[in-house]
Amino acid sequence: MIYDEDTAQQIRMCAACPKMCRHVCPTFLAWRSESPTPHGRALLLHQEITGTRPLDERAIEVLYQCLECSHCLTWCLPEIDIADIVEIRRRQLVKEGRFPSGLNPMVDSIHTHHNPYKEPHEKRTDWLKIPTIDGRSLVYFIGCTAAYREKSIAQDTVSVLSSLGYQVYIPEDEWCCGSPLLRTGFVDGALEQARHNVEILNNMDAEEVVATCPGCYRVLTQDYPKHGLEINKPVRHIAELLQSHLKSLPEFELDGPVTFHDSCHLGRHSGVYEQPREVIERVSKGALVEMERNRDNAMCCGNGAGLRTLFPEHAKKIGAERVQQAEQTGAKYLVTSCPFCKNMLESQAKDRLIVLDLPELVKMAKKQSHVKTD
């Protein structure tokens, strides 16, 4: 049996539930179908357990339509984490060789290039300018998206950290943290990346590690230890570090309100909600306005757990809905603290909102000038 009795009971309960969480499930919004909902996925798993229906190709597709955002858990009175249960089944599907073939390019790219974007590994950070200062030593674990797709986040992060008195060091041979592989079931491949990163980080002479990507942050602080891999330095997300230097951050008046998007990995999965808000309130002089769906009730951007890789149009539909929720606040600026979220939200906002990551907002305040929108 794939599941222990406790997990099987949770699956039964979710399958029998009157779908109290369906209204917040992003994939229900994207597909407008009962199948890709927590209840629908649990029902498929329950039918497999009881032998009512085998997990066929269509059922596997539904399991890979889950963003693993855990928003359903927020509304679940019995606190059944169906996203975690789906991830468990994905691992088995990978072992059985029955995962969607659309994941192969991503998996092969991480194995070959150590990033999911098919980019040359040797060019990961050769463009990044790091000043030399006499300050506290800190390792910046950049992550793949900031290294290859959202480079301004990485450069502004280095600039802000340097201005706060940190000597920033970059791992010379940083590999993908393994999050895309873990979330889609490829544990062995993820652990190959993880073991390498832990060895590299543990051999670096620095006081702590900081990450700008919540996916990296969650993996480094939660998934690595679960697999017996310990980093010998404290690991903080950039929002936590900036909040600890609140009085040293610059202030300036934005030319419009700013709203904040909670990343799933940073918020629901790691419990970091107030730190980025305190930073935004400080640097914008209180210009923050909240979306109706915020903190543990925030909607996913649509980018996670392989969804954009397998179902790009549905993922964009979710991102567009989140942008619309931001627009309803009357905000001019949409800030997140996740390069992956920024990449999705900016692609859907087009010129209707200025989308920034948290270090970019701080750097903008430091320069006392507004971003260019052209």
Beta strands, then each sheet from edge to edge (+ up, - down):
strand 1: 136-141
strand 2: 166-169
strand 3: 208-211
strand 4: 235-237
strand 5: 258-261
strand 6: 333-336
strand 7: 354-357
sheet 1: 2+ 1+ 3+ 4+
sheet 2: 5+ 6+ 7+
end
